[in-house]
Amino acid sequence: MSNQFLQAQTFRSLHVPGRPLVLFNVWDAGSAKAVAAAGAKALATGSWSVAAAHGFTDGEQMPLDLCLANLQRIVRATDLPVTIDLESGYGADPEAVGVTMTQALQAGAIGCNIEDSLPENGLLRERADQAARLRAARAAADALGIPAFLNARTDVFFQSGPEQHDEAMVEAALERGRVYAEAGADGLFVPGLAHERLIGILVERSPLPVNIMASGTTPSALKLAELGVARISHGPGPYRLAMRILENAARDVFKETEGFAAAS
């Protein structure tokens, strides 16, 4: 068995409802090394962070070749399993998504996120359309003999503000989850959902292990574990934190040297 195959199996085994895999998202080889040194069990990129670190905006504006080269550098920098955020799959049709998946796995990934919204406007794709894209990604992984973890992200909860989230939206997400599970998905990622009661309902009824994205409004990690969540990711939070620390440190240095001109 290849190391990549074994890493994929290990990564899959870390998704345990009630004892969630925690992913503190990285954006380059340097951040990957730092997070690995902190005790991570696996690494995940976040598309927003990767794009921002390379001077692009999110929404597949960063060229795929650059995204994959960045992935390769991350994989070379660590012995941990690495899953990549592929946004909506970098493809106009399912066949193109399959090609993207093949390239990501050949670059060393052991899994990916694929979202069900359109990169140009954030609107949701039709369920059948997204299912076809997920099936293509699964077929690509199967063709390479890699048990890649296909994390199906649904952007249902990004279609309105948190104050409008309700059980009807949970049901819409669950219906998508059922369709995506049949298409070969391994996990259901529901970014934007932060309401404790609604998370509990979704986890209880989901056909797939549930991934919640931590933010300042989500329940604590311990509470998410109690609710049965299987994966907690942090999205762009780590990058924003790192850039804020860097900016503040630089500001302090520049402020300290403001007196140079006066002293001379």
N, C-alpha and C positions, 0 to 999 in steps of 0.2 A: 504494500500500500504506500502511496506517495504521502509526503508530509502534508501536502495540501488537503488530501482526502481525510487524513487523521484530524487535521485542524478543523475541517468542516464538521466532522462528527463531534468533536469536542464542543464546538460552538453551539451546535444543535442541542447538546445535552445540558447546556447552561440555562436554557429557557424553562425554568421551573415555576409554575404558578405558586405564589406565596413566598418564593425565595428568588426574587427577580435578578436577572443579569443587569448590572449597572454599567452603562456605557457613557463615559465622559468624552464627548466627541472631539476628534482631533482634525487638523487641517494640513499638516505637513509632517516630514520626518522628525523634525525637532520636537513638535508637540507630541508626536507619537512616543518618542523616547521618554519624555517627561511623564506622560500619563502611565506608560508601562512601568516606569520606576516607582510610581506611587502605589502600585499593587493591582493594576487592572488585570482582569481575566481575559479580556478581549478588547479590540479597538474598533471604532467605527468613525468613518468620516461623516461630516455634515456638509451638504452641498453649499449652504449659505456661507459657511465659514471658509471652505475651500475657495469658493469664488471670490470672496472679499480679500482673502490673503493673496490672491493673484491679480487683483485689480479689476474684477468683474462683478456684476450684479448677479443675483440668483436667477433661476429660470432658464437654465441651459444656455446662458450667455457665454460661459467658459467653454472653449473648444474641447471636444471629447478627447482628442489626442493629448492635450495638456492635462486633463483630468486623469487619464490613465497613466501618464508618465509620473504624475504626483503619487498615484496609488502605488506604482512600482517602487518608488523611493521609500514610501511608508513601509511596505512589505519587507523591503531589504533591511530596514532599520529595527525590526522587531521579530521575535519568535512567536508572538501572539497571533491568534486568528484575527484577520482584518475583514470587516464588511464595509462595502462602499455605498454611499448614497448616490444612486443613478438618476435622481429626480424622476422624470416620467419615462425614462428609458432611452432618451436620445434617439428617438426613431419616429418617423411619420406613420409607420405601420408595424404590425407585429413582427414581420420578417426583420425589419431594421432593429427592433428591440432585441430579437434573438442574437443578431450580430453583435450588438453592444454588450449583451450578457457574456457572450463567448470571449470577447476582448477583455472584459473585466476579470473573468476567471483566469484567462491566460496571463494576465498581469499579476495574479496572485491572490485575488479576493476569494473569500469562502462564502460570501453571501452578499445580498444587496437590498436596498429599499427601492421600490418602484411605486410612485404615487399615481393616483387616478384623476389628477387635475391637469388641465392644459397649461403648458409653461407660459403661453403668451397672455393669459388672462385669469388663470386660477379657477375657471369654471370646471365642473365635474364632467368627465367623460361618461358616456353611456356604459352601464355595467357590462354589457356583452362585449363592447369594444375593449374595455380594460381587461376582461377575462381572456380575450384572445392574446393580448400583449403579455399577460402573465404566463399563459400556456407556452408562448414562444420562448420566454425566458427559462421556464422549467425544461423545455425540450433541449435548449442549448446546454444547460447544466448536465442533463442526462447524457447527452451526446459525448461530453467530455468525461463522464464517469465521476462527477463530483457532486456529493450530496449537499449542494449549496442551500443555504437558508434564504428563502425568498420572502422578504418582509413586505407584505402588501399594505401600502399606506393609503388610507382614505382621507380625503380632505373635506369630508362632510361638515366637520366642525369649524372649518375656516370660511364657510359660506355665510356665516352670520356672527354677530357678537356673542360673547359668553352669556349675556343676560337673556338671549333668545334660545339657548340650548335647552332641549327638553327630551322627553321620552320618545317623541316622534322622530327626532333626529337620531337618537340611539338606535331605534328600529331601522332607520335608513342605513346606518352604518353596519348594523348586523346583517341586513339583507345583502349588502355589498360583501361583507365578510364571508357569508355562505357561498356566494358566487365565486369569490376569489379562492376559497378553500377548494372548491371543485376544480378550479383551473390549475391547482398545484401550489398555491401559496402555503407557507409554513407559519406565518405570523400575521397579526392584524395590528397595524400601527395607526393610532388615532390622535395625531397632534391637534392641539387646540382644546381638547376636552380636559376640563379641570375640576368639574363639579363632582364631589365625592360620591353622592348618591347615584349619579348617572354612570360614573365609572364602575361602581359596584354592579349595577344592572347589566352593563355591557360585558363585564368580565364573566358574570354568572352565565350569560346566554351565548357568549361567543363560541363559534366552532373552532377558533384558533387561539393560541396564546396571545395575550394582549400586551402591546407596547404603548406606554404612556410617555409623553415628553415632559420632563420636569420643567417647571417655571416658578416664578414667584407666587403664582396663584394655585398651583396644584397641591394636593395633600402631600405630607411628608413621605419620604421613602418607606418608612416603617408602616405608615397607614396604607400606602399603595400595596405593600407586601400583604398586609392583612386582608385587603380587598381581593387578593389573588392575581395581581398583575405579575406577568412573567418577564417583563423587560422594561427598564427605565432608561431612557436616553436623555441627553441634555441639549441637543440641537446646537444652535448658535451661541448658547450661553457661555461656554468656556472661552470661545474666541473673543466675545465681547468683554468678558472679564479680563482676559490677558491684555487686550488692547487698552482697556481703561487703566490698568496698573501701569502699563508702559507709558501712556500719555501723562499720567500723574507724576511718574518718576522723572520724565523728561521736563515737565513743567517745573518741578522742584529744582532741578539742576539749572535750568535757564533763569529762574528767579534768583537763585543764589549768585549767578554771575552777572546780574544786572548792574552791580556796582563797579564792574571793571572800568567802565568809561569814567565814572566819577573819581575813582581812586587814581587814575592816571592823570 
